[in-house]
């Protein structure tokens, strides 16, 4: 059992726009990923379940209690995120009369979507939640999922508790190798040597990471809810937050990135991470995706692919991310304008500046290159994590950067240089600059 979990919120622009239109007032609302694999555990949780569902059969008792535990944890997380950011924060969950069938390997709880819907509706009736029903625009296959926001009554109730909030995970063993369909659904698959090898590496690196003590200092205001945010104190990073999975798309040669809750920490928070009491260093491969594209074509990349006259680096980084992910230039312009809160004309000029700067790789723009690029960077991460594990170095991967103790940083930098050059034929630019322990693998 843990007393904390990392589950951060982001501004939900679609719901913010919808609520602004409905209320006539500028509204910013945040949502965090729905927590479904764990929940709050305490006698009062059991009592609340019994009070709201007094006629449960023995068969329905366990899944309903789990759904209540998970719902209350999502409420507590929303209360905490609002305290940190000063904006309404909740979660998305459909009210559905049909349960989606999830392949057995992925199941991390015992309740159905119907049961969760019943629990959320009961908590809404009790004044703990405010429900904004989702909708689907005519002519579109997808729309907005139902938004649930914790109320002031929920905050008061949780703040009045004289005990720390304790979290219980519903399953001890969880699948770490995920395969998703084009529409985001979970796909089953037959295990073979490839999947077994990938899962073994995940287990080994997850176990190595769990063998040491990781702490970080959270940003933002302290929460009134016991056990969620503790001001300036360093708080432990739990084992589940350090457990990574690999997520592929449709086949095992698309996507494949490593995902873990600890990646939700901000860059400033990651800088406070300690490992067994020692400061850590985050080694970042500079402008990874454009660099990979240059190198895959046998061309040396610029030192910083996002250094473009007339624009700041963060803007160009966003331009590159969107232009490489988009299916068309028009969709890229729209996405960039929305991301930067700017005009379509400015977005168009910024994209053109990026294209002119990077003509050797311009063919990859507006071609949905993300799946190929993510697979390549995930395979690079796999090789780095594998060699680091062989050296006994615990590492937190953050896609294009790698975190470990400062005492391991020089050796880890050498591993990153070696594995990048082995895969792409060129040395990467890694920051902060350290003299690698490992020598170049190329002649």
C-alpha positions as CSV (number, residue, x, y, z in Angstrom):
1,X,0.0,0.0,0.0
2,X,1.2,3.5,-0.8
3,X,0.2,6.9,0.7
4,X,0.8,8.8,-2.5
5,X,0.5,8.4,-6.3
6,X,1.6,10.7,-9.1
7,X,-1.4,11.6,-11.3
8,X,-1.1,15.1,-12.7
9,X,-3.7,17.2,-14.4
10,X,-3.5,19.3,-17.6
11,X,-5.8,22.0,-18.9
12,X,-8.6,20.3,-21.0
13,X,-9.0,22.8,-23.8
14,X,-12.1,21.2,-25.2
15,X,-14.0,21.2,-21.9
16,X,-12.7,24.7,-21.1
17,X,-14.2,26.0,-24.3
18,X,-17.4,24.1,-23.8
19,X,-17.9,25.4,-20.2
20,X,-17.0,28.9,-21.3
21,X,-19.7,28.8,-23.9
22,X,-22.3,27.4,-21.5
23,X,-21.6,29.9,-18.7
24,X,-20.6,32.9,-20.7
25,X,-17.6,33.4,-18.5
26,X,-14.0,32.5,-19.3
27,X,-13.4,29.0,-17.7
28,X,-10.3,26.9,-17.5
29,X,-10.8,23.4,-16.3
30,X,-8.2,20.7,-15.8
31,X,-8.4,16.9,-16.1
32,X,-6.1,14.1,-14.9
33,X,-6.0,10.5,-16.2
34,X,-8.7,8.3,-14.6
35,X,-7.2,6.2,-11.9
36,X,-8.7,2.7,-12.2
37,X,-6.2,0.3,-10.7
38,X,-6.2,1.4,-7.1
39,X,-8.2,3.4,-4.6
40,X,-8.5,4.7,-1.1
41,X,-8.7,2.1,1.6
42,X,-10.2,2.7,5.1
43,X,-13.1,1.7,7.3
44,X,-15.0,4.9,6.3
45,X,-14.7,3.8,2.6
46,X,-16.4,0.5,3.4
47,X,-19.0,2.3,5.5
48,X,-19.8,4.7,2.7
49,X,-20.1,1.9,0.2
50,X,-22.5,0.0,2.6
51,X,-24.6,3.2,3.2
52,X,-25.0,4.0,-0.5
53,X,-25.5,0.4,-1.7
54,X,-27.2,-1.4,1.2
55,X,-28.6,-4.3,-0.8
56,X,-25.5,-5.6,-2.6
57,X,-25.2,-9.3,-3.2
58,X,-22.0,-11.0,-2.1
59,X,-20.9,-11.2,-5.7
60,X,-21.3,-7.5,-6.3
61,X,-19.8,-6.4,-3.0
62,X,-16.1,-6.5,-3.9
63,X,-16.3,-4.8,-7.3
64,X,-18.6,-2.1,-6.0
65,X,-16.2,-1.4,-3.1
66,X,-13.3,-1.2,-5.5
67,X,-15.2,1.2,-7.7
68,X,-15.9,3.3,-4.7
69,X,-12.3,3.3,-3.6
70,X,-11.2,4.3,-7.1
71,X,-13.8,7.0,-7.4
72,X,-12.8,8.5,-4.0
73,X,-9.2,8.5,-5.0
74,X,-10.0,10.4,-8.2
75,X,-12.0,12.9,-6.2
76,X,-9.1,13.4,-3.7
77,X,-6.7,13.8,-6.6
78,X,-8.9,16.4,-8.2
79,X,-9.1,18.3,-4.9
80,X,-5.3,18.2,-4.6
81,X,-4.7,19.4,-8.2
82,X,-7.1,22.3,-7.7
83,X,-5.2,23.4,-4.6
84,X,-2.0,23.3,-6.5
85,X,-3.1,25.1,-9.7
86,X,-6.1,27.2,-8.5
87,X,-8.3,25.8,-11.2
88,X,-11.2,23.3,-11.2
89,X,-9.7,19.9,-11.7
90,X,-11.5,16.6,-12.3
91,X,-11.5,13.5,-14.4
92,X,-13.3,12.0,-17.4
93,X,-15.4,8.9,-17.2
94,X,-18.3,7.8,-19.4
95,X,-21.7,6.9,-18.0
96,X,-22.3,3.8,-20.0
97,X,-24.9,1.1,-20.0
98,X,-22.6,-1.3,-21.8
99,X,-19.4,-2.7,-20.5
100,X,-16.3,-2.7,-22.7
101,X,-14.7,-6.1,-22.8
102,X,-11.0,-5.8,-21.9
103,X,-8.6,-8.7,-22.6
104,X,-7.9,-10.6,-19.5
105,X,-4.1,-9.8,-19.5
106,X,-4.9,-6.1,-19.0
107,X,-7.4,-6.3,-16.2
108,X,-6.3,-4.4,-13.1
109,X,-9.6,-4.2,-11.2
110,X,-12.8,-6.3,-10.7
111,X,-15.5,-3.7,-11.4
112,X,-17.3,-3.0,-14.7
113,X,-17.8,0.4,-16.3
114,X,-21.5,0.0,-15.3
115,X,-20.5,-0.3,-11.7
116,X,-18.3,2.7,-11.8
117,X,-21.1,4.7,-13.4
118,X,-23.4,3.7,-10.6
119,X,-20.9,4.7,-8.0
120,X,-20.2,8.1,-9.6
121,X,-23.9,8.8,-9.9
122,X,-24.4,7.9,-6.2
123,X,-21.5,10.3,-5.2
124,X,-23.0,13.0,-7.4
125,X,-26.3,12.6,-5.5
126,X,-24.4,12.8,-2.2
127,X,-23.0,16.2,-3.3
128,X,-19.4,15.0,-3.8
129,X,-19.3,15.4,-7.6
130,X,-20.5,17.8,-10.2
131,X,-21.3,16.1,-13.5
132,X,-21.0,17.6,-17.0
133,X,-22.3,15.1,-19.4
134,X,-20.3,14.5,-22.5
135,X,-21.7,14.7,-26.0
136,X,-20.9,13.7,-29.6
137,X,-21.1,16.3,-32.4
138,X,-23.3,15.2,-35.3
139,X,-21.2,13.7,-38.0
140,X,-18.3,12.8,-35.7
141,X,-17.5,9.3,-34.3
142,X,-16.0,10.7,-31.1
143,X,-16.8,13.6,-28.8
144,X,-16.3,14.8,-25.3
145,X,-16.3,12.2,-22.4
146,X,-18.4,13.1,-19.3
147,X,-16.5,15.4,-17.0
148,X,-16.6,14.9,-13.2
149,X,-15.5,17.7,-10.9
150,X,-15.1,17.3,-7.1
151,X,-17.3,19.8,-5.1
152,X,-16.5,22.0,-2.1
153,X,-18.4,19.4,0.0
154,X,-16.0,16.7,-1.1
155,X,-13.0,18.9,-0.2
156,X,-14.5,19.7,3.2
157,X,-15.1,16.0,3.9
158,X,-11.6,14.9,2.9
159,X,-10.0,17.8,4.8
160,X,-11.8,16.8,8.0
161,X,-10.3,13.3,8.0
162,X,-7.9,12.8,10.9
163,X,-5.9,10.1,9.1
164,X,-3.6,9.8,6.1
165,X,-5.1,8.7,2.9
166,X,-3.8,5.2,2.2
167,X,-3.9,3.7,-1.4
168,X,-4.5,0.0,-2.1
169,X,-3.7,-1.5,-5.5
170,X,-6.3,-4.0,-6.6
171,X,-3.9,-6.4,-8.4
172,X,-0.3,-7.2,-7.5
173,X,0.9,-8.2,-11.0
174,X,0.0,-6.0,-14.0
175,X,0.7,-6.4,-17.7
176,X,3.6,-4.3,-18.8
177,X,3.5,-4.9,-22.5
178,X,0.5,-3.2,-24.1
179,X,-0.8,-3.3,-27.6
180,X,-3.4,-0.8,-28.7
181,X,-5.7,-0.5,-31.7
182,X,-6.0,2.5,-34.0
183,X,-8.9,3.8,-32.0
184,X,-7.1,3.3,-28.6
185,X,-8.7,0.0,-27.6
186,X,-6.6,-2.7,-26.0
187,X,-5.7,-5.7,-28.2
188,X,-4.9,-9.2,-27.1
189,X,-1.9,-11.0,-28.6
190,X,-0.1,-14.3,-28.4
191,X,3.2,-14.3,-26.5
192,X,6.3,-15.4,-28.4
193,X,10.0,-15.0,-27.9
194,X,9.9,-11.3,-28.8
195,X,7.2,-10.4,-26.3
196,X,8.7,-12.6,-23.6
197,X,12.1,-10.9,-24.1
198,X,10.6,-7.4,-24.0
199,X,8.6,-8.3,-20.8
200,X,11.7,-9.7,-19.2
201,X,13.7,-6.5,-19.8
202,X,10.8,-4.5,-18.3
203,X,10.7,-6.7,-15.2
204,X,14.4,-6.5,-14.7
205,X,14.6,-2.7,-15.1
206,X,11.5,-2.1,-13.0
207,X,12.9,-4.3,-10.3
208,X,16.3,-2.5,-10.4
209,X,14.5,0.8,-10.1
210,X,12.5,-0.4,-7.2
211,X,15.6,-1.5,-5.3
212,X,16.6,2.0,-4.4
213,X,14.8,4.9,-2.7
214,X,13.6,7.8,-4.9
215,X,12.3,11.1,-3.5
216,X,11.2,14.4,-5.0
217,X,9.9,17.8,-4.0
218,X,6.4,18.6,-5.4
219,X,5.7,22.0,-6.8
220,X,2.7,24.1,-5.9
221,X,0.7,24.8,-2.7
222,X,0.2,22.2,0.0
223,X,-3.1,20.5,0.0
224,X,-5.6,20.4,2.8
225,X,-6.1,16.7,2.1
226,X,-3.9,14.5,4.4
227,X,-1.3,12.6,2.5
228,X,-1.4,14.2,-0.9
229,X,0.9,17.2,-1.0
230,X,3.3,18.0,1.8
231,X,4.6,21.5,1.0
232,X,8.4,21.7,0.8
233,X,9.1,18.2,2.1
234,X,10.6,15.5,0.0
235,X,8.1,12.7,-0.6
236,X,8.8,9.2,-1.7
237,X,8.1,8.0,-5.2
238,X,6.2,4.8,-4.9
239,X,7.0,1.5,-6.6
240,X,4.0,1.6,-8.9
241,X,4.9,5.1,-10.0
242,X,8.3,3.7,-11.0
243,X,6.9,0.7,-12.8
244,X,7.1,1.2,-16.6
245,X,5.2,-0.4,-19.4
246,X,5.8,-0.4,-23.2
247,X,2.9,0.6,-25.3
248,X,2.7,-0.4,-29.0
249,X,0.2,0.6,-31.7
250,X,-1.5,-2.1,-33.8
251,X,1.8,-4.1,-34.2
252,X,5.0,-4.5,-32.2
253,X,7.0,-2.3,-34.6
254,X,4.9,0.9,-34.1
255,X,5.1,3.1,-31.0
256,X,6.7,1.1,-28.2
257,X,7.6,3.9,-25.9
258,X,8.2,3.4,-22.1
259,X,5.5,4.9,-19.9
260,X,5.4,5.4,-16.1
261,X,3.6,7.7,-13.7
262,X,6.9,9.3,-12.6
263,X,7.2,10.9,-16.1
264,X,4.3,13.2,-15.2
265,X,6.6,15.2,-12.9
266,X,7.5,18.6,-14.3
267,X,11.0,19.4,-15.4
268,X,11.5,21.4,-12.2
269,X,10.2,18.6,-10.0
270,X,12.5,16.1,-11.8
271,X,15.4,18.3,-10.9
272,X,14.7,17.6,-7.2
273,X,14.7,13.8,-7.5
274,X,17.2,12.0,-5.2
275,X,18.3,8.4,-5.4
276,X,19.3,6.8,-2.1
277,X,19.8,10.4,-0.8
278,X,22.0,11.4,-3.7
279,X,21.1,14.1,-6.2
280,X,20.3,12.9,-9.7
281,X,21.3,14.1,-13.2
282,X,18.9,14.1,-16.2
283,X,20.8,13.5,-19.4
284,X,18.8,14.8,-22.4
285,X,19.4,13.9,-26.1
286,X,19.1,17.3,-27.8
287,X,16.3,17.7,-30.5
288,X,16.0,13.9,-30.7
289,X,13.4,13.4,-33.5
290,X,14.8,15.8,-36.1
291,X,18.3,14.6,-35.2
292,X,17.2,11.0,-35.8
293,X,15.7,11.9,-39.2
294,X,18.9,13.6,-40.4
295,X,21.0,10.7,-39.2
296,X,18.7,8.0,-40.7
297,X,19.4,9.7,-44.0
298,X,23.1,9.6,-43.4
299,X,23.4,13.3,-42.8
300,X,24.9,15.0,-39.8
301,X,22.3,17.0,-37.9
302,X,22.6,20.7,-36.7
303,X,23.8,21.0,-33.1
304,X,20.4,22.3,-32.1
305,X,17.6,21.6,-34.6
306,X,15.3,24.1,-32.7
307,X,17.6,27.0,-33.0
308,X,15.9,29.1,-35.7
309,X,16.3,32.8,-36.2
310,X,13.3,34.8,-35.1
311,X,11.7,32.2,-32.8
312,X,12.4,31.0,-29.3
313,X,13.5,27.4,-28.8
314,X,10.3,26.2,-27.1
315,X,8.1,27.5,-30.0
316,X,10.2,25.7,-32.6
317,X,10.2,22.5,-30.4
318,X,6.4,22.6,-30.5
319,X,6.4,23.3,-34.2
320,X,8.6,20.3,-34.9
321,X,6.5,18.0,-32.7
322,X,3.3,19.0,-34.3
323,X,4.6,19.1,-37.9
324,X,6.0,15.6,-37.7
325,X,2.9,14.2,-36.1
326,X,0.3,15.9,-38.3
327,X,-1.4,14.3,-41.3
328,X,-1.5,17.5,-43.3
329,X,-0.2,21.0,-43.3
330,X,-3.6,22.4,-42.5
331,X,-4.1,20.2,-39.5
332,X,-0.6,21.2,-38.3
333,X,-1.4,24.9,-38.6
334,X,-4.7,24.5,-36.7
335,X,-3.0,22.4,-34.0
336,X,-0.1,24.8,-33.6
337,X,-2.3,27.9,-33.4
338,X,-4.3,26.2,-30.7
339,X,-1.2,25.0,-28.8
340,X,0.4,28.5,-28.9
341,X,-2.9,30.4,-28.5
342,X,-2.0,32.4,-31.6
343,X,-3.3,33.1,-35.1
344,X,-3.3,30.7,-38.0
345,X,-1.0,33.1,-40.0
346,X,1.6,33.1,-37.3
347,X,1.4,29.3,-37.0
348,X,1.8,29.0,-40.8
349,X,4.9,31.3,-40.8
350,X,6.5,29.4,-38.0
351,X,6.0,26.0,-39.7
352,X,7.4,27.5,-42.9
353,X,10.5,28.7,-41.0
354,X,11.0,25.2,-39.6
355,X,10.6,23.6,-43.1
356,X,13.1,26.0,-44.7
357,X,15.6,25.4,-41.9
358,X,15.3,21.6,-42.3
359,X,14.9,21.0,-46.0
360,X,16.9,17.7,-45.9
361,X,14.1,16.2,-43.8
362,X,11.1,18.2,-45.1
363,X,9.7,15.0,-46.7
364,X,8.8,13.8,-43.2
365,X,6.7,16.8,-42.3
366,X,2.9,16.3,-42.3
367,X,3.3,12.5,-42.8
368,X,2.3,11.2,-39.4
369,X,5.9,10.2,-38.8
370,X,5.3,9.9,-35.0
371,X,4.7,6.1,-35.0
372,X,8.0,5.4,-36.8
373,X,9.9,7.9,-34.7
374,X,8.5,6.7,-31.4
375,X,9.4,3.1,-32.3
376,X,13.0,4.2,-33.1
377,X,13.4,6.2,-30.0
378,X,11.8,3.4,-27.9
379,X,14.2,0.9,-29.3
380,X,17.1,3.3,-28.5
381,X,15.7,3.6,-24.9
382,X,15.4,-0.2,-24.7
383,X,19.1,-0.6,-25.6
384,X,20.2,2.2,-23.1
385,X,18.1,0.7,-20.3
386,X,19.4,-2.8,-21.0
387,X,23.1,-1.9,-20.9
388,X,22.5,0.3,-17.8
389,X,20.8,-2.6,-16.1
390,X,23.8,-4.8,-17.0
391,X,26.0,-2.2,-15.2
392,X,23.6,-2.1,-12.2
393,X,22.5,1.5,-12.9
394,X,18.8,2.2,-12.1
395,X,17.4,4.7,-14.7
396,X,14.2,6.6,-15.1
397,X,13.5,7.1,-18.8
398,X,11.6,10.2,-20.0
399,X,11.5,9.4,-23.8
400,X,14.4,11.5,-24.9
401,X,16.1,11.9,-21.5
402,X,17.4,9.5,-18.8
403,X,17.7,10.1,-15.0
404,X,20.0,8.5,-12.6
405,X,22.2,9.4,-9.6
406,X,24.9,12.0,-10.3
407,X,27.6,9.4,-9.5
408,X,26.3,7.2,-12.4
409,X,25.9,10.2,-14.8
410,X,29.2,9.9,-16.5
411,X,28.9,6.2,-17.2
412,X,25.2,6.6,-18.3
413,X,26.3,9.3,-20.7
414,X,28.8,6.9,-22.2
415,X,26.0,4.3,-22.6
416,X,23.7,6.8,-24.3
417,X,26.5,7.9,-26.8
418,X,27.4,4.3,-27.5
419,X,23.9,3.1,-28.2
420,X,22.8,6.1,-30.2
421,X,25.9,5.8,-32.5
422,X,25.4,2.1,-32.8
423,X,21.8,2.6,-34.0
424,X,22.1,5.8,-36.1
425,X,25.8,6.0,-37.1
426,X,26.4,9.4,-35.6
427,X,27.1,10.7,-32.1
428,X,24.3,12.5,-30.3
429,X,24.4,15.8,-28.5
430,X,23.7,15.0,-24.9
431,X,23.2,17.7,-22.2
432,X,24.5,18.4,-19.7
433,X,27.8,17.7,-21.4
434,X,29.8,15.1,-19.6
435,X,32.9,13.2,-20.8
436,X,31.5,9.8,-21.5
437,X,33.2,6.8,-19.9
438,X,32.5,4.6,-22.9
439,X,34.4,5.1,-26.1
440,X,32.8,5.6,-29.5
441,X,31.7,2.3,-31.1
442,X,32.3,3.5,-34.6
443,X,35.6,3.4,-36.4
